[in-house]
Amino acid sequence: MSLPRLALALGLSLSVATPALADPADFYRGKSINLVVGYGPGGGYDIFARLLARWYGNHMPGKPGVVVQNMPGAASLRATNYIAVQAPKDGTVIAAFDRNMPLIALIGGNPNVQFDPLTLTWLGTLSDSTEDAFNLFVRKRPDIKSIEDLRKAGAPQITVGVTSAGATDHDITVLMRDVLGLNIRVVPGYPDSNAIGLAVENGELDGQFVNYVSTKVARPAWSDANGKMQVLMQFARKSRHPELPNVPTALELSKSADATKMIELAEIPYLIARPYAAPPGIPADRAKALQDAFMAAARDPEFVAEAHKLNLELTPLNAEQALGVVKQLVAFDKTQKDKLRDIMYAPAKN
């Protein structure tokens, strides 16, 4: 065979062996994407997810519908395990879960963790917490005027509701109790932050750690200076929130270098305060479509306007940036991660 004919034959052969990349629109057209939320209805994660669902499909190739499915359980560990192990790896399932999930997977101590956060298909986060705070809200009492009243000699005790180990509310409550010396009795077992908030309002609990921005949306009366609630401290803030200039941060309250390191480690997950990911192993073209659509929806002017109308903090990070936060957790000092694990999973004490 002549060289030109050989070249032609090889070229034809290569064209058959290397098909063109699939168009994601062909796959998604007429389908629905299942957006799994690791908590029940009404909480911050659910509010963000339902808002995102209204715009997400518009930015996907083929414009699939988006259906929100609440899958509460074990502080969203159930939902995170689901997308990592059981969910279809075809790009039809994404999830919103607790910001602390990567941390609990990396520090160990929980035998129920079935996922590696480095292998998830990260989409990004709707918030990096720069405009938010994780605050200790407490019902006003005559014997409690500031956070110092909870750690002085003979301090009064407050009851703080939490979900379960691995959830932000549990882990931060226990951490602040132990490293800052706050007289807190931790009451676990609530399904989500909304249920805890109701228990506080009913007088069953004294308070809870909860996001400032979502609380202003779900329970605006809590932010009223003349109301029944007060903010005693701020977590996940390098400096005080502009709206709370008289409320100290956890870092300000730290009295040792070791405590400061523990707080710094526990605050890293707040850089991905509202994380979204899909299962590992999704075809590359669909993974990219999901990631691109996430950022396009997060920047959609109508979505942004609606988020602002609801007073939601919207400071999105893309997939690469979210994975970078996970890598920060991987690289953090192992000694501090071990100490944090021991605090989080220590036998209950009150």
C-alpha positions in Angstrom: 0.0 0.0 0.0 1.3 3.5 -0.8 2.1 5.9 1.9 -0.8 8.3 1.1 -3.2 5.4 1.1 -1.7 4.1 4.4 -2.1 7.5 5.9 -5.7 7.7 4.8 -6.4 4.3 6.2 -4.8 5.1 9.5 -6.7 8.4 9.6 -10.0 6.7 9.0 -9.2 4.1 11.6 -8.4 6.8 14.2 -11.6 8.6 13.5 -13.6 5.5 14.2 -11.6 4.6 17.4 -11.9 8.2 18.9 -15.5 9.3 18.9 -16.4 12.9 19.5 -17.2 13.9 23.1 -20.8 13.4 24.1 -23.0 16.5 24.3 -24.3 16.7 27.9 -27.5 18.3 26.6 -28.4 15.1 24.9 -28.1 13.3 28.2 -29.9 15.8 30.4 -32.7 16.8 28.0 -36.0 15.5 29.5 -34.4 14.3 32.7 -34.4 15.6 36.3 -31.6 16.3 38.7 -32.2 15.1 42.3 -30.8 17.7 44.8 -30.5 15.8 48.1 -30.5 18.0 51.2 -28.9 16.4 54.3 -31.4 18.1 56.7 -35.1 18.5 57.0 -37.2 21.3 55.6 -37.0 24.8 57.0 -33.3 25.1 58.0 -30.6 27.1 56.4 -29.3 24.3 54.1 -32.9 23.6 52.9 -33.6 27.3 52.3 -30.5 27.7 50.2 -31.0 24.4 48.3 -34.7 25.2 47.4 -33.7 28.6 46.1 -30.8 27.2 44.0 -33.1 24.5 42.6 -35.3 27.2 41.0 -32.4 28.4 38.8 -29.9 25.6 38.5 -31.6 23.7 35.7 -31.8 26.8 33.5 -28.0 26.8 33.3 -27.6 23.1 32.6 -27.3 21.8 29.1 -30.7 20.3 28.1 -32.4 22.3 30.9 -33.3 19.4 33.2 -35.7 19.9 36.1 -34.4 20.0 39.6 -36.2 18.2 42.4 -35.3 18.7 46.0 -35.2 15.7 48.3 -34.7 16.0 52.0 -32.6 13.1 53.4 -32.0 14.0 57.1 -30.0 11.7 59.3 -26.8 11.7 61.4 -26.2 15.5 60.8 -26.3 14.9 57.0 -23.8 12.0 57.1 -26.6 9.8 55.7 -26.9 12.1 52.6 -23.2 12.4 52.2 -22.7 8.6 52.4 -25.5 8.2 49.9 -24.0 10.4 47.2 -20.6 8.8 47.7 -21.7 5.2 47.7 -25.3 4.6 46.5 -26.3 7.4 44.3 -26.1 6.9 40.5 -22.8 8.2 39.2 -24.3 9.5 36.0 -24.7 13.2 36.9 -28.4 13.1 37.9 -27.8 13.5 41.7 -26.1 16.3 43.6 -26.3 17.1 47.3 -26.1 19.8 49.9 -24.7 18.7 53.3 -23.2 19.9 56.5 -20.0 22.0 56.1 -18.4 19.7 58.8 -18.6 16.5 56.7 -15.1 16.8 55.2 -13.7 17.5 58.6 -15.2 14.5 60.3 -14.1 12.2 57.5 -10.5 13.5 57.8 -10.1 13.4 61.6 -11.5 9.9 62.0 -13.4 8.6 65.0 -16.7 8.0 63.3 -17.0 4.4 61.9 -20.1 5.3 59.9 -18.2 7.6 57.5 -18.1 5.9 54.1 -16.7 8.7 51.9 -13.4 10.4 51.0 -14.0 14.2 50.6 -11.1 14.4 48.2 -12.9 12.1 45.7 -16.3 13.8 45.6 -17.2 15.7 42.5 -17.2 19.2 44.1 -19.5 21.8 42.6 -18.7 24.7 45.0 -20.3 26.5 47.9 -22.9 29.3 48.0 -21.2 30.9 51.0 -17.7 31.3 52.3 -19.0 32.9 55.6 -17.3 36.3 55.0 -20.6 38.0 55.6 -21.9 35.5 58.2 -21.2 34.2 61.7 -22.0 31.2 63.7 -23.5 32.7 66.8 -24.5 31.5 70.3 -28.1 32.8 70.7 -29.4 32.6 74.3 -32.7 33.6 75.8 -32.3 36.7 77.9 -31.8 36.0 81.6 -31.1 38.4 84.5 -28.0 36.4 85.5 -26.5 36.3 82.0 -25.5 39.5 80.3 -22.3 38.4 78.5 -20.3 35.4 77.6 -18.1 36.0 80.6 -21.0 35.1 82.8 -20.8 31.6 81.5 -17.2 31.0 82.5 -16.7 32.9 85.7 -16.5 31.1 89.1 -19.9 29.8 90.0 -21.2 30.5 86.5 -24.9 29.8 85.8 -25.5 26.9 83.4 -27.4 27.0 80.1 -28.8 24.2 78.0 -27.9 24.3 74.3 -29.5 22.0 71.8 -27.6 20.1 69.2 -28.1 17.4 66.5 -25.4 14.8 66.7 -21.6 14.4 66.6 -20.2 15.6 63.2 -22.7 18.4 62.8 -21.5 21.9 63.1 -23.8 22.8 66.0 -22.7 19.8 68.1 -19.0 20.1 67.4 -18.8 23.8 68.0 -20.9 23.7 71.1 -18.8 21.0 72.6 -15.6 22.7 71.5 -16.5 26.0 73.0 -17.6 24.4 76.2 -14.3 22.6 76.6 -11.7 25.0 75.2 -13.3 28.3 76.5 -14.6 26.9 79.7 -18.3 27.8 79.1 -20.8 26.3 81.6 -23.0 24.6 79.0 -25.1 21.5 79.2 -25.3 19.9 75.8 -28.6 18.4 74.8 -28.3 16.2 71.7 -30.8 14.4 69.5 -32.6 17.1 67.6 -33.1 16.4 63.9 -32.1 19.9 62.6 -31.5 23.5 63.5 -35.2 24.4 62.9 -36.3 21.9 65.6 -33.7 23.3 68.0 -34.9 26.8 67.4 -38.5 25.8 68.1 -37.3 24.2 71.4 -35.6 27.4 72.4 -38.7 29.4 71.7 -40.8 27.0 73.7 -38.5 27.3 76.7 -37.3 23.7 76.4 -33.7 25.0 75.8 -31.8 28.2 76.7 -30.1 28.6 73.3 -28.3 27.2 70.3 -25.3 27.9 68.0 -26.7 28.8 64.6 -25.8 30.8 61.5 -26.6 34.5 61.9 -27.8 35.2 58.4 -30.2 32.2 58.1 -31.5 33.0 61.6 -32.4 36.5 60.5 -34.4 34.9 57.7 -36.1 32.1 59.7 -36.4 33.9 63.0 -36.1 37.6 62.5 -37.2 38.3 66.1 -34.0 36.8 67.4 -32.0 39.6 65.9 -34.2 42.3 67.5 -32.1 44.0 70.2 -35.4 44.6 72.2 -36.5 41.0 71.8 -36.2 37.9 74.0 -32.8 36.7 72.6 -29.2 37.8 72.9 -26.0 36.9 71.0 -23.2 36.1 73.4 -20.4 35.1 71.0 -19.4 34.8 67.4 -17.7 31.8 65.8 -16.0 31.6 62.4 -15.1 35.3 62.4 -11.6 36.7 62.2 -13.1 40.1 63.3 -16.5 41.0 64.7 -19.5 41.1 62.4 -20.3 44.7 61.5 -23.8 44.2 62.9 -22.5 42.8 66.2 -19.7 45.1 67.2 -20.1 44.4 70.9 -20.1 40.6 70.7 -16.7 38.9 71.0 -15.4 36.3 68.6 -14.2 32.8 69.7 -10.6 33.8 68.8 -10.8 36.8 71.1 -12.0 34.6 73.9 -9.2 32.1 73.6 -6.7 32.1 76.4 -4.1 29.8 75.1 -2.2 29.0 71.9 -3.5 25.5 71.9 -7.1 26.7 72.1 -6.5 29.2 69.3 -5.2 26.4 67.1 -8.2 24.2 67.8 -10.6 27.1 67.0 -8.7 27.9 63.8 -9.0 24.2 62.6 -12.7 24.1 63.5 -13.3 27.4 61.6 -11.9 26.1 58.2 -15.1 24.3 57.2 -16.9 27.7 57.3 -15.0 28.6 54.1 -17.4 26.2 52.4 -20.4 27.0 54.6 -23.0 25.9 52.1 -21.3 23.1 50.2 -22.5 21.2 47.1 -21.1 18.0 45.6 -22.0 15.1 43.4 -20.8 11.5 43.5 -17.3 10.5 42.5 -16.7 9.0 39.1 -19.2 11.1 37.0 -18.3 11.3 33.3 -16.1 14.3 32.9 -18.4 16.2 30.5 -21.3 15.9 32.9 -19.2 16.8 35.9 -18.0 20.0 34.1 -21.6 20.8 33.1 -22.7 20.5 36.8 -19.9 22.6 38.0 -20.3 25.3 35.4 -24.1 25.4 36.0 -23.6 25.8 39.7 -21.5 28.9 39.4 -23.7 30.3 36.6 -26.8 29.9 38.8 -25.0 31.4 41.8 -24.2 34.5 39.7 -27.6 34.7 37.9 -28.9 38.2 38.6 -32.4 36.9 39.4 -31.0 34.3 41.8 -28.8 36.9 43.5 -31.7 39.4 43.8 -33.9 36.7 45.4 -31.1 35.7 47.8 -30.6 39.3 48.8 -34.3 39.8 49.2 -34.3 36.9 51.7 -31.1 38.3 53.4 -29.1 35.2 52.5 -25.3 35.5 52.4 -24.2 34.8 48.9 -20.5 34.6 48.5 -19.9 31.6 46.2 -16.7 29.7 45.5 -16.2 27.3 42.6 -15.4 23.6 42.6 -11.6 24.1 42.6 -11.8 26.6 45.5 -14.0 24.3 47.5 -11.6 21.4 47.0 -8.8 23.7 48.0 -10.6 24.2 51.4 -10.7 20.4 51.8 -7.0 20.2 51.1 -6.4 22.8 53.8 -8.1 20.4 56.3 -5.9 17.5 55.0 -2.7 19.6 55.5 -3.6 20.9 59.0 -1.5 19.7 61.9 -2.4 16.1 62.8 -2.0 16.7 66.5 -4.7 19.3 66.5 -7.0 17.1 64.4 -6.5 14.3 66.9 -7.4 16.7 69.8 -10.5 17.9 68.0 -11.5 14.3 67.3 -11.1 13.4 71.0 -13.3 16.4 72.1 -16.0 15.7 69.5 -16.3 12.0 70.3 -15.7 12.1 74.1 -18.4 10.5 76.3 -21.1 13.0 77.1 -20.5 15.2 80.1 -22.6 17.9 81.6 
